[in-house]
Amino acid sequence: KMINPSEFTKEELEGINKTLAELSDPDALKEEVKKIFDSYDADENGYLDRSELKNFLNEISTSLKLKMYIDDTVVDHVFGTIDQDKNHQIELDELEEYVRQFVEKMLPIYSKALEESGE
């Protein structure tokens, strides 16, 4: 399981669902990913390296309370998945595609958790 619904308040689940739903809109996603990208591209070289990606993954994992330990193996796997052109750099469009797929995958999980929290 990616999450443990009992670790969330109903308000937290509502907030996460709202954010994920908003990111289902391509324009909103593009804008948000650009902000994320710029904030994690610490050296401002126009791409994310492994350590910058690790910081991003740790933040996502913590804020969404994912059951996922972010170690180097996980970072390498995710990096390989995102880095479509295999140039060992994560460009903005690659991160955008990854986040789009992530939102598609996670929204149903959090929606279900929210529905079950109301019972």
N, CA, C and O atoms as a Tinker XYZ file with bonds, in Angstrom:
   476  protein
     1  N      0.843000   -1.208000    0.000000    73     2
     2  CA     0.000000    0.000000    0.000000    64     1     3
     3  C      0.871000    1.248000    0.000000    63     2     4     5
     4  O      1.885000    1.327000    0.694000    81     3
     5  N      0.451000    2.207000   -0.789000    73     3     6
     6  CA     1.208000    3.460000   -0.883000    64     5     7
     7  C      0.976000    4.361000    0.328000    63     6     8     9
     8  O      1.871000    5.093000    0.751000    81     7
     9  N     -0.245000    4.297000    0.884000    73     7    10
    10  CA    -0.556000    5.152000    2.025000    64     9    11
    11  C     -1.331000    4.352000    3.067000    63    10    12    13
    12  O     -1.893000    3.297000    2.773000    81    11
    13  N     -1.347000    4.876000    4.287000    73    11    14
    14  CA    -2.173000    4.322000    5.350000    64    13    15
    15  C     -3.217000    5.389000    5.682000    63    14    16    17
    16  O     -2.910000    6.360000    6.374000    81    15
    17  N     -4.460000    5.214000    5.188000    73    15    18
    18  CA    -5.483000    6.255000    5.353000    64    17    19
    19  C     -5.704000    6.697000    6.795000    63    18    20    21
    20  O     -6.096000    7.838000    7.037000    81    19
    21  N     -5.454000    5.800000    7.764000    73    19    22
    22  CA    -5.697000    6.169000    9.163000    64    21    23
    23  C     -4.690000    7.211000    9.669000    63    22    24    25
    24  O     -4.881000    7.777000   10.746000    81    23
    25  N     -3.631000    7.468000    8.912000    73    23    26
    26  CA    -2.636000    8.461000    9.328000    64    25    27
    27  C     -3.020000    9.884000    8.928000    63    26    28    29
    28  O     -2.295000   10.834000    9.225000    81    27
    29  N     -4.157000   10.028000    8.256000    73    27    30
    30  CA    -4.584000   11.338000    7.771000    64    29    31
    31  C     -5.843000   11.795000    8.487000    63    30    32    33
    32  O     -6.690000   10.977000    8.847000    81    31
    33  N     -5.967000   13.104000    8.693000    73    31    34
    34  CA    -7.260000   13.643000    9.105000    64    33    35
    35  C     -8.098000   13.791000    7.836000    63    34    36    37
    36  O     -7.570000   13.783000    6.724000    81    35
    37  N     -9.391000   13.923000    8.017000    73    35    38
    38  CA   -10.264000   14.115000    6.863000    64    37    39
    39  C     -9.866000   15.389000    6.114000    63    38    40    41
    40  O     -9.899000   15.431000    4.884000    81    39
    41  N     -9.494000   16.416000    6.861000    73    39    42
    42  CA    -9.096000   17.698000    6.251000    64    41    43
    43  C     -7.845000   17.536000    5.391000    63    42    44    45
    44  O     -7.749000   18.105000    4.304000    81    43
    45  N     -6.881000   16.747000    5.895000    73    43    46
    46  CA    -5.662000   16.505000    5.108000    64    45    47
    47  C     -6.001000   15.807000    3.794000    63    46    48    49
    48  O     -5.499000   16.173000    2.731000    81    47
    49  N     -6.856000   14.801000    3.888000    73    47    50
    50  CA    -7.247000   14.066000    2.677000    64    49    51
    51  C     -7.984000   14.972000    1.697000    63    50    52    53
    52  O     -7.776000   14.889000    0.486000    81    51
    53  N     -8.848000   15.838000    2.230000    73    51    54
    54  CA    -9.564000   16.782000    1.355000    64    53    55
    55  C     -8.582000   17.712000    0.651000    63    54    56    57
    56  O     -8.716000   17.981000   -0.543000    81    55
    57  N     -7.598000   18.197000    1.397000    73    55    58
    58  CA    -6.600000   19.102000    0.829000    64    57    59
    59  C     -5.773000   18.439000   -0.262000    63    58    60    61
    60  O     -5.549000   19.020000   -1.324000    81    59
    61  N     -5.319000   17.215000    0.010000    73    59    62
    62  CA    -4.514000   16.483000   -0.975000    64    61    63
    63  C     -5.348000   16.181000   -2.211000    63    62    64    65
    64  O     -4.873000   16.341000   -3.335000    81    63
    65  N     -6.588000   15.745000   -2.012000    73    63    66
    66  CA    -7.472000   15.460000   -3.147000    64    65    67
    67  C     -7.701000   16.700000   -4.000000    63    66    68    69
    68  O     -7.695000   16.631000   -5.230000    81    67
    69  N     -7.902000   17.831000   -3.336000    73    67    70
    70  CA    -8.130000   19.088000   -4.054000    64    69    71
    71  C     -6.902000   19.433000   -4.902000    63    70    72    73
    72  O     -7.027000   19.782000   -6.076000    81    71
    73  N     -5.724000   19.332000   -4.298000    73    71    74
    74  CA    -4.480000   19.638000   -5.017000    64    73    75
    75  C     -4.283000   18.702000   -6.204000    63    74    76    77
    76  O     -3.990000   19.150000   -7.312000    81    75
    77  N     -4.447000   17.394000   -5.966000    73    75    78
    78  CA    -4.263000   16.427000   -7.054000    64    77    79
    79  C     -5.282000   16.652000   -8.167000    63    78    80    81
    80  O     -4.949000   16.545000   -9.348000    81    79
    81  N     -6.524000   16.964000   -7.791000    73    79    82
    82  CA    -7.563000   17.214000   -8.796000    64    81    83
    83  C     -7.215000   18.446000   -9.633000    63    82    84    85
    84  O     -7.394000   18.449000  -10.851000    81    83
    85  N     -6.716000   19.492000   -8.966000    73    83    86
    86  CA    -6.315000   20.706000   -9.695000    64    85    87
    87  C     -5.184000   20.403000  -10.672000    63    86    88    89
    88  O     -5.131000   20.969000  -11.764000    81    87
    89  N     -4.279000   19.507000  -10.276000    73    87    90
    90  CA    -3.143000   19.161000  -11.132000    64    89    91
    91  C     -3.544000   18.259000  -12.301000    63    90    92    93
    92  O     -2.728000   17.980000  -13.179000    81    91
    93  N     -4.787000   17.809000  -12.312000    73    91    94
    94  CA    -5.284000   17.044000  -13.455000    64    93    95
    95  C     -5.473000   17.949000  -14.668000    63    94    96    97
    96  O     -5.564000   17.474000  -15.800000    81    95
    97  N     -5.531000   19.259000  -14.421000    73    95    98
    98  CA    -5.623000   20.236000  -15.511000    64    97    99
    99  C     -4.212000   20.469000  -16.063000    63    98   100   101
   100  O     -3.323000   20.879000  -15.316000    81    99
   101  N     -3.993000   20.214000  -17.362000    73    99   102
   102  CA    -2.642000   20.313000  -17.939000    64   101   103
   103  C     -1.962000   21.664000  -17.730000    63   102   104   105
   104  O     -0.755000   21.712000  -17.491000    81   103
   105  N     -2.712000   22.756000  -17.815000    73   103   106
   106  CA    -2.105000   24.080000  -17.639000    64   105   107
   107  C     -1.663000   24.300000  -16.194000    63   106   108   109
   108  O     -0.582000   24.830000  -15.937000    81   107
   109  N     -2.514000   23.885000  -15.256000    73   107   110
   110  CA    -2.176000   24.012000  -13.833000    64   109   111
   111  C     -0.962000   23.138000  -13.510000    63   110   112   113
   112  O     -0.072000   23.541000  -12.761000    81   111
   113  N     -0.944000   21.946000  -14.084000    73   111   114
   114  CA     0.176000   21.028000  -13.869000    64   113   115
   115  C      1.477000   21.652000  -14.367000    63   114   116   117
   116  O      2.491000   21.645000  -13.669000    81   115
   117  N      1.432000   22.185000  -15.572000    73   115   118
   118  CA     2.622000   22.797000  -16.191000    64   117   119
   119  C      3.176000   23.915000  -15.304000    63   118   120   121
   120  O      4.381000   24.003000  -15.065000    81   119
   121  N      2.272000   24.758000  -14.827000    73   119   122
   122  CA     2.657000   25.893000  -13.981000    64   121   123
   123  C      3.267000   25.420000  -12.656000    63   122   124   125
   124  O      4.303000   25.923000  -12.221000    81   123
   125  N      2.609000   24.449000  -12.028000    73   123   126
   126  CA     3.072000   23.942000  -10.729000    64   125   127
   127  C      4.418000   23.230000  -10.866000    63   126   128   129
   128  O      5.313000   23.423000  -10.043000    81   127
   129  N      4.559000   22.407000  -11.908000    73   127   130
   130  CA     5.812000   21.674000  -12.099000    64   129   131
   131  C      6.962000   22.645000  -12.362000    63   130   132   133
   132  O      8.087000   22.406000  -11.923000    81   131
   133  N      6.691000   23.728000  -13.070000    73   131   134
   134  CA     7.724000   24.746000  -13.321000    64   133   135
   135  C      8.200000   25.341000  -11.991000    63   134   136   137
   136  O      9.399000   25.530000  -11.782000    81   135
   137  N      7.244000   25.637000  -11.089000    73   135   138
   138  CA     7.600000   26.168000   -9.763000    64   137   139
   139  C      8.443000   25.155000   -8.985000    63   138   140   141
   140  O      9.470000   25.498000   -8.399000    81   139
   141  N      7.985000   23.905000   -8.993000    73   139   142
   142  CA     8.696000   22.828000   -8.290000    64   141   143
   143  C     10.109000   22.698000   -8.860000    63   142   144   145
   144  O     11.098000   22.667000   -8.127000    81   143
   145  N     10.169000   22.622000  -10.185000    73   143   146
   146  CA    11.451000   22.445000  -10.871000    64   145   147
   147  C     12.421000   23.556000  -10.484000    63   146   148   149
   148  O     13.567000   23.295000  -10.116000    81   147
   149  N     11.952000   24.788000  -10.570000    73   147   150
   150  CA    12.813000   25.932000  -10.250000    64   149   151
   151  C     13.261000   25.910000   -8.791000    63   150   152   153
   152  O     14.400000   26.265000   -8.486000    81   151
   153  N     12.373000   25.497000   -7.892000    73   151   154
   154  CA    12.743000   25.501000   -6.473000    64   153   155
   155  C     13.729000   24.379000   -6.134000    63   154   156   157
   156  O     14.517000   24.525000   -5.200000    81   155
   157  N     13.702000   23.267000   -6.869000    73   155   158
   158  CA    14.627000   22.161000   -6.583000    64   157   159
   159  C     15.893000   22.202000   -7.429000    63   158   160   161
   160  O     16.866000   21.517000   -7.112000    81   159
   161  N     15.898000   22.988000   -8.494000    73   159   162
   162  CA    17.101000   23.152000   -9.314000    64   161   163
   163  C     18.031000   24.129000   -8.597000    63   162   164   165
   164  O     18.185000   25.281000   -9.003000    81   163
   165  N     18.649000   23.637000   -7.515000    73   163   166
   166  CA    19.399000   24.494000   -6.590000    64   165   167
   167  C     20.528000   25.264000   -7.273000    63   166   168   169
   168  O     20.766000   26.429000   -6.953000    81   167
   169  N     21.214000   24.628000   -8.201000    73   167   170
   170  CA    22.331000   25.306000   -8.867000    64   169   171
   171  C     21.892000   26.059000  -10.131000    63   170   172   173
   172  O     22.715000   26.624000  -10.852000    81   171
   173  N     20.588000   26.051000  -10.379000    73   171   174
   174  CA    19.985000   26.816000  -11.487000    64   173   175
   175  C     20.653000   26.546000  -12.834000    63   174   176   177
   176  O     20.881000   27.463000  -13.624000    81   175
   177  N     20.965000   25.258000  -13.084000    73   175   178
   178  CA    21.598000   24.913000  -14.356000    64   177   179
   179  C     20.590000   24.408000  -15.396000    63   178   180   181
   180  O     20.972000   23.991000  -16.489000    81   179
   181  N     19.296000   24.449000  -15.044000    73   179   182
   182  CA    18.263000   24.095000  -16.016000    64   181   183
   183  C     17.886000   22.629000  -16.045000    63   182   184   185
   184  O     17.096000   22.209000  -16.890000    81   183
   185  N     18.440000   21.845000  -15.136000    73   183   186
   186  CA    18.026000   20.443000  -15.019000    64   185   187
   187  C     18.220000   19.981000  -13.579000    63   186   188   189
   188  O     18.927000   20.618000  -12.798000    81   187
   189  N     17.585000   18.867000  -13.241000    73   187   190
   190  CA    17.745000   18.294000  -11.904000    64   189   191
   191  C     18.751000   17.153000  -11.969000    63   190   192   193
   192  O     18.699000   16.315000  -12.869000    81   191
   193  N     19.658000   17.131000  -11.013000    73   191   194
   194  CA    20.563000   15.991000  -10.887000    64   193   195
   195  C     19.996000   15.063000   -9.802000    63   194   196   197
   196  O     18.919000   15.310000   -9.261000    81   195
   197  N     20.730000   14.008000   -9.500000    73   195   198
   198  CA    20.223000   13.005000   -8.550000    64   197   199
   199  C     19.934000   13.591000   -7.169000    63   198   200   201
   200  O     18.906000   13.278000   -6.569000    81   199
   201  N     20.829000   14.435000   -6.662000    73   199   202
   202  CA    20.609000   14.956000   -5.304000    64   201   203
   203  C     19.418000   15.915000   -5.277000    63   202   204   205
   204  O     18.673000   15.948000   -4.298000    81   203
   205  N     19.237000   16.687000   -6.336000    73   203   206
   206  CA    18.078000   17.590000   -6.407000    64   205   207
   207  C     16.787000   16.780000   -6.518000    63   206   208   209
   208  O     15.771000   17.135000   -5.921000    81   207
   209  N     16.833000   15.691000   -7.285000    73   207   210
   210  CA    15.663000   14.814000   -7.396000    64   209   211
   211  C     15.354000   14.169000   -6.047000    63   210   212   213
   212  O     14.191000   14.051000   -5.663000    81   211
   213  N     16.391000   13.757000   -5.335000    73   211   214
   214  CA    16.188000   13.118000   -4.025000    64   213   215
   215  C     15.484000   14.080000   -3.069000    63   214   216   217
   216  O     14.577000   13.676000   -2.340000    81   215
   217  N     15.894000   15.348000   -3.066000    73   215   218
   218  CA    15.232000   16.349000   -2.222000    64   217   219
   219  C     13.756000   16.468000   -2.582000    63   218   220   221
   220  O     12.899000   16.531000   -1.701000    81   219
   221  N     13.464000   16.498000   -3.877000    73   219   222
   222  CA    12.083000   16.579000   -4.362000    64   221   223
   223  C     11.283000   15.354000   -3.907000    63   222   224   225
   224  O     10.172000   15.496000   -3.397000    81   223
   225  N     11.837000   14.162000   -4.088000    73   223   226
   226  CA    11.133000   12.930000   -3.715000    64   225   227
   227  C     10.895000   12.860000   -2.208000    63   226   228   229
   228  O      9.832000   12.422000   -1.769000    81   227
   229  N     11.872000   13.287000   -1.420000    73   227   230
   230  CA    11.696000   13.303000    0.037000    64   229   231
   231  C     10.558000   14.233000    0.442000    63   230   232   233
   232  O      9.748000   13.893000    1.304000    81   231
   233  N     10.500000   15.391000   -0.175000    73   231   234
   234  CA     9.444000   16.369000    0.118000    64   233   235
   235  C      8.066000   15.804000   -0.238000    63   234   236   237
   236  O      7.126000   15.901000    0.550000    81   235
   237  N      7.956000   15.216000   -1.428000    73   235   238
   238  CA     6.685000   14.628000   -1.880000    64   237   239
   239  C      6.267000   13.504000   -0.935000    63   238   240   241
   240  O      5.118000   13.434000   -0.498000    81   239
   241  N      7.216000   12.633000   -0.633000    73   239   242
   242  CA     6.937000   11.485000    0.221000    64   241   243
   243  C      6.454000   11.927000    1.596000    63   242   244   245
   244  O      5.516000   11.346000    2.142000    81   243
   245  N      7.086000   12.946000    2.153000    73   243   246
   246  CA     6.713000   13.454000    3.474000    64   245   247
   247  C      5.355000   14.148000    3.432000    63   246   248   249
   248  O      4.493000   13.884000    4.270000    81   247
   249  N      5.168000   15.030000    2.464000    73   247   250
   250  CA     3.926000   15.816000    2.441000    64   249   251
   251  C      2.705000   14.952000    2.128000    63   250   252   253
   252  O      1.600000   15.256000    2.576000    81   251
   253  N      2.899000   13.871000    1.357000    73   251   254
   254  CA     1.772000   12.993000    1.034000    64   253   255
   255  C      1.716000   11.764000    1.947000    63   254   256   257
   256  O      0.860000   10.895000    1.778000    81   255
   257  N      2.643000   11.702000    2.923000    73   255   258
   258  CA     2.725000   10.572000    3.859000    64   257   259
   259  C      2.770000    9.232000    3.118000    63   258   260   261
   260  O      2.049000    8.294000    3.457000    81   259
   261  N      3.627000    9.166000    2.107000    73   259   262
   262  CA     3.763000    7.927000    1.340000    64   261   263
   263  C      4.565000    6.911000    2.140000    63   262   264   265
   264  O      5.482000    7.265000    2.881000    81   263
   265  N      4.208000    5.656000    1.977000    73   263   266
   266  CA     4.937000    4.571000    2.618000    64   265   267
   267  C      6.117000    4.219000    1.711000    63   266   268   269
   268  O      6.138000    3.169000    1.069000    81   267
   269  N      7.081000    5.110000    1.677000    73   267   270
   270  CA     8.174000    4.938000    0.737000    64   269   271
   271  C      9.434000    5.539000    1.342000    63   270   272   273
   272  O      9.494000    6.737000    1.616000    81   271
   273  N     10.436000    4.698000    1.545000    73   271   274
   274  CA    11.712000    5.195000    2.050000    64   273   275
   275  C     12.554000    5.608000    0.844000    63   274   276   277
   276  O     12.799000    4.803000   -0.055000    81   275
   277  N     12.989000    6.850000    0.831000    73   275   278
   278  CA    13.733000    7.370000   -0.314000    64   277   279
   279  C     15.227000    7.149000   -0.092000    63   278   280   281
   280  O     15.908000    7.992000    0.491000    81   279
   281  N     15.730000    6.008000   -0.562000    73   279   282
   282  CA    17.169000    5.768000   -0.496000    64   281   283
   283  C     17.752000    5.893000   -1.904000    63   282   284   285
   284  O     17.032000    6.207000   -2.852000    81   283
   285  N     19.048000    5.647000   -2.038000    73   283   286
   286  CA    19.697000    5.836000   -3.342000    64   285   287
   287  C     19.142000    4.889000   -4.404000    63   286   288   289
   288  O     19.078000    5.246000   -5.580000    81   287
   289  N     18.742000    3.685000   -3.996000    73   287   290
   290  CA    18.172000    2.729000   -4.947000    64   289   291
   291  C     16.877000    3.277000   -5.536000    63   290   292   293
   292  O     16.657000    3.206000   -6.745000    81   291
   293  N     16.026000    3.820000   -4.678000    73   291   294
   294  CA    14.761000    4.415000   -5.131000    64   293   295
   295  C     15.044000    5.614000   -6.038000    63   294   296   297
   296  O     14.426000    5.765000   -7.092000    81   295
   297  N     15.979000    6.459000   -5.620000    73   295   298
   298  CA    16.322000    7.646000   -6.414000    64   297   299
   299  C     16.832000    7.224000   -7.793000    63   298   300   301
   300  O     16.434000    7.801000   -8.805000    81   299
   301  N     17.711000    6.220000   -7.835000    73   299   302
   302  CA    18.240000    5.740000   -9.122000    64   301   303
   303  C     17.129000    5.206000  -10.014000    63   302   304   305
   304  O     17.101000    5.470000  -11.216000    81   303
   305  N     16.215000    4.453000   -9.412000    73   303   306
   306  CA    15.100000    3.893000  -10.188000    64   305   307
   307  C     14.212000    5.003000  -10.759000    63   306   308   309
   308  O     13.900000    5.013000  -11.949000    81   307
   309  N     13.816000    5.926000   -9.897000    73   307   310
   310  CA    12.941000    7.020000  -10.334000    64   309   311
   311  C     13.667000    7.890000  -11.363000    63   310   312   313
   312  O     13.077000    8.312000  -12.358000    81   311
   313  N     14.942000    8.151000  -11.115000    73   311   314
   314  CA    15.734000    8.959000  -12.053000    64   313   315
   315  C     15.729000    8.303000  -13.434000    63   314   316   317
   316  O     15.507000    8.967000  -14.447000    81   315
   317  N     15.977000    6.995000  -13.460000    73   315   318
   318  CA    15.983000    6.249000  -14.725000    64   317   319
   319  C     14.637000    6.280000  -15.421000    63   318   320   321
   320  O     14.562000    6.324000  -16.649000    81   319
   321  N     13.572000    6.257000  -14.631000    73   319   322
   322  CA    12.213000    6.307000  -15.178000    64   321   323
   323  C     11.916000    7.679000  -15.784000    63   322   324   325
   324  O     11.342000    7.774000  -16.869000    81   323
   325  N     12.306000    8.730000  -15.083000    73   323   326
   326  CA    11.996000   10.090000  -15.537000    64   325   327
   327  C     12.879000   10.511000  -16.710000    63   326   328   329
   328  O     12.418000   11.183000  -17.633000    81   327
   329  N     14.151000   10.113000  -16.667000    73   327   330
   330  CA    15.143000   10.569000  -17.654000    64   329   331
   331  C     14.939000    9.848000  -18.985000    63   330   332   333
   332  O     15.687000    8.935000  -19.336000    81   331
   333  N     13.914000   10.275000  -19.714000    73   331   334
   334  CA    13.511000    9.590000  -20.942000    64   333   335
   335  C     14.595000    9.572000  -22.020000    63   334   336   337
   336  O     14.745000    8.577000  -22.729000    81   335
   337  N     15.343000   10.654000  -22.146000    73   335   338
   338  CA    16.363000   10.694000  -23.205000    64   337   339
   339  C     17.728000   10.177000  -22.730000    63   338   340   341
   340  O     18.709000   10.218000  -23.472000    81   339
   341  N     17.777000    9.694000  -21.494000    73   339   342
   342  CA    18.971000    9.046000  -20.925000    64   341   343
   343  C     20.233000    9.906000  -21.022000    63   342   344   345
   344  O     21.318000    9.407000  -21.322000    81   343
   345  N     20.070000   11.215000  -20.762000    73   343   346
   346  CA    21.241000   12.095000  -20.778000    64   345   347
   347  C     21.729000   12.406000  -19.355000    63   346   348   349
   348  O     22.552000   13.299000  -19.151000    81   347
   349  N     21.208000   11.656000  -18.384000    73   347   350
   350  CA    21.602000   11.790000  -16.969000    64   349   351
   351  C     21.247000   13.154000  -16.387000    63   350   352   353
   352  O     21.882000   13.631000  -15.447000    81   351
   353  N     20.225000   13.768000  -16.962000    73   351   354
   354  CA    19.698000   15.035000  -16.461000    64   353   355
   355  C     18.180000   14.972000  -16.569000    63   354   356   357
   356  O     17.637000   14.394000  -17.511000    81   355
   357  N     17.503000   15.570000  -15.598000    73   355   358
   358  CA    16.043000   15.627000  -15.674000    64   357   359
   359  C     15.645000   17.034000  -16.072000    63   358   360   361
   360  O     15.817000   17.993000  -15.320000    81   359
   361  N     15.108000   17.128000  -17.278000    73   359   362
   362  CA    14.649000   18.417000  -17.783000    64   361   363
   363  C     13.205000   18.645000  -17.341000    63   362   364   365
   364  O     12.520000   17.732000  -16.881000    81   363
   365  N     12.772000   19.882000  -17.495000    73   363   366
   366  CA    11.430000   20.289000  -17.073000    64   365   367
   367  C     10.345000   19.413000  -17.692000    63   366   368   369
   368  O      9.446000   18.962000  -16.982000    81   367
   369  N     10.410000   19.162000  -19.003000    73   367   370
   370  CA     9.350000   18.378000  -19.652000    64   369   371
   371  C      9.324000   16.940000  -19.143000    63   370   372   373
   372  O      8.257000   16.329000  -19.082000    81   371
   373  N     10.478000   16.393000  -18.777000    73   371   374
   374  CA    10.521000   15.033000  -18.238000    64   373   375
   375  C      9.880000   14.988000  -16.852000    63   374   376   377
   376  O      9.142000   14.056000  -16.534000    81   375
   377  N     10.163000   15.994000  -16.033000    73   375   378
   378  CA     9.562000   16.042000  -14.698000    64   377   379
   379  C      8.050000   16.233000  -14.815000    63   378   380   381
   380  O      7.279000   15.643000  -14.058000    81   379
   381  N      7.642000   17.058000  -15.763000    73   379   382
   382  CA     6.213000   17.310000  -15.967000    64   381   383
   383  C      5.472000   16.014000  -16.312000    63   382   384   385
   384  O      4.393000   15.754000  -15.780000    81   383
   385  N      6.044000   15.217000  -17.191000    73   383   386
   386  CA     5.432000   13.944000  -17.579000    64   385   387
   387  C      5.355000   12.994000  -16.386000    63   386   388   389
   388  O      4.352000   12.306000  -16.201000    81   387
   389  N      6.411000   12.959000  -15.581000    73   387   390
   390  CA     6.430000   12.090000  -14.403000    64   389   391
   391  C      5.350000   12.509000  -13.403000    63   390   392   393
   392  O      4.618000   11.666000  -12.883000    81   391
   393  N      5.254000   13.798000  -13.139000    73   391   394
   394  CA     4.263000   14.297000  -12.178000    64   393   395
   395  C      2.852000   14.038000  -12.707000    63   394   396   397
   396  O      1.956000   13.700000  -11.934000    81   395
   397  N      2.649000   14.192000  -14.011000    73   395   398
   398  CA     1.334000   13.923000  -14.608000    64   397   399
   399  C      0.930000   12.465000  -14.346000    63   398   400   401
   400  O     -0.196000   12.191000  -13.930000    81   399
   401  N      1.850000   11.546000  -14.589000    73   399   402
   402  CA     1.565000   10.123000  -14.354000    64   401   403
   403  C      1.364000    9.839000  -12.867000    63   402   404   405
   404  O      0.513000    9.033000  -12.491000    81   403
   405  N      2.148000   10.503000  -12.031000    73   403   406
   406  CA     2.046000   10.339000  -10.583000    64   405   407
   407  C      0.664000   10.781000  -10.098000    63   406   408   409
   408  O      0.028000   10.087000   -9.305000    81   407
   409  N      0.205000   11.938000  -10.580000    73   407   410
   410  CA    -1.117000   12.460000  -10.198000    64   409   411
   411  C     -2.201000   11.479000  -10.639000    63   410   412   413
   412  O     -3.115000   11.181000   -9.870000    81   411
   413  N     -2.109000   10.980000  -11.863000    73   411   414
   414  CA    -3.092000   10.008000  -12.378000    64   413   415
   415  C     -3.145000    8.764000  -11.503000    63   414   416   417
   416  O     -4.216000    8.207000  -11.262000    81   415
   417  N     -1.986000    8.337000  -11.033000    73   415   418
   418  CA    -1.906000    7.125000  -10.221000    64   417   419
   419  C     -2.412000    7.366000   -8.798000    63   418   420   421
   420  O     -3.101000    6.518000   -8.230000    81   419
   421  N     -2.069000    8.525000   -8.220000    73   419   422
   422  CA    -2.349000    8.771000   -6.810000    64   421   423
   423  C     -3.752000    9.297000   -6.530000    63   422   424   425
   424  O     -4.305000    9.035000   -5.462000    81   423
   425  N     -4.333000   10.033000   -7.468000    73   423   426
   426  CA    -5.654000   10.632000   -7.220000    64   425   427
   427  C     -6.692000    9.583000   -6.817000    63   426   428   429
   428  O     -7.413000    9.802000   -5.844000    81   427
   429  N     -6.798000    8.447000   -7.527000    73   427   430
   430  CA    -7.784000    7.440000   -7.101000    64   429   431
   431  C     -7.505000    6.883000   -5.701000    63   430   432   433
   432  O     -8.438000    6.570000   -4.962000    81   431
   433  N     -6.237000    6.760000   -5.338000    73   431   434
   434  CA    -5.871000    6.223000   -4.017000    64   433   435
   435  C     -6.340000    7.171000   -2.912000    63   434   436   437
   436  O     -6.920000    6.741000   -1.915000    81   435
   437  N     -6.080000    8.474000   -3.106000    73   435   438
   438  CA    -6.491000    9.455000   -2.094000    64   437   439
   439  C     -8.002000    9.687000   -2.113000    63   438   440   441
   440  O     -8.600000    9.943000   -1.068000    81   439
   441  N     -8.620000    9.600000   -3.283000    73   439   442
   442  CA   -10.085000    9.739000   -3.367000    64   441   443
   443  C    -10.764000    8.633000   -2.572000    63   442   444   445
   444  O    -11.712000    8.877000   -1.825000    81   443
   445  N    -10.265000    7.420000   -2.744000    73   443   446
   446  CA   -10.822000    6.266000   -2.037000    64   445   447
   447  C    -10.632000    6.438000   -0.522000    63   446   448   449
   448  O    -11.545000    6.167000    0.259000    81   447
   449  N     -9.450000    6.887000   -0.121000    73   447   450
   450  CA    -9.175000    7.098000    1.306000    64   449   451
   451  C    -10.116000    8.148000    1.885000    63   450   452   453
   452  O    -10.590000    8.012000    3.012000    81   451
   453  N    -10.384000    9.196000    1.107000    73   451   454
   454  CA   -11.288000   10.252000    1.564000    64   453   455
   455  C    -12.711000    9.716000    1.696000    63   454   456   457
   456  O    -13.387000    9.988000    2.689000    81   455
   457  N    -13.167000    8.958000    0.706000    73   455   458
   458  CA   -14.510000    8.354000    0.776000    64   457   459
   459  C    -14.638000    7.494000    2.026000    63   458   460   461
   460  O    -15.641000    7.563000    2.737000    81   459
   461  N    -13.622000    6.689000    2.287000    73   459   462
   462  CA   -13.673000    5.777000    3.431000    64   461   463
   463  C    -13.560000    6.520000    4.757000    63   462   464   465
   464  O    -14.002000    6.012000    5.788000    81   463
   465  N    -12.974000    7.716000    4.744000    73   463   466
   466  CA   -12.840000    8.481000    5.991000    64   465   467
   467  C    -14.184000    9.049000    6.440000    63   466   468   469
   468  O    -14.359000    9.396000    7.608000    81   467
   469  N    -15.123000    9.142000    5.514000    73   467   470
   470  CA   -16.431000    9.705000    5.828000    64   469   471
   471  C    -17.405000    8.703000    6.404000    63   470   472   473
   472  O    -18.523000    9.052000    6.785000    81   471
   473  N    -16.973000    7.450000    6.466000    73   471   474
   474  CA   -17.900000    6.398000    6.919000    64   473   475
   475  C    -18.052000    6.387000    8.430000    63   474   476
   476  O    -18.793000    5.565000    8.970000    81   475
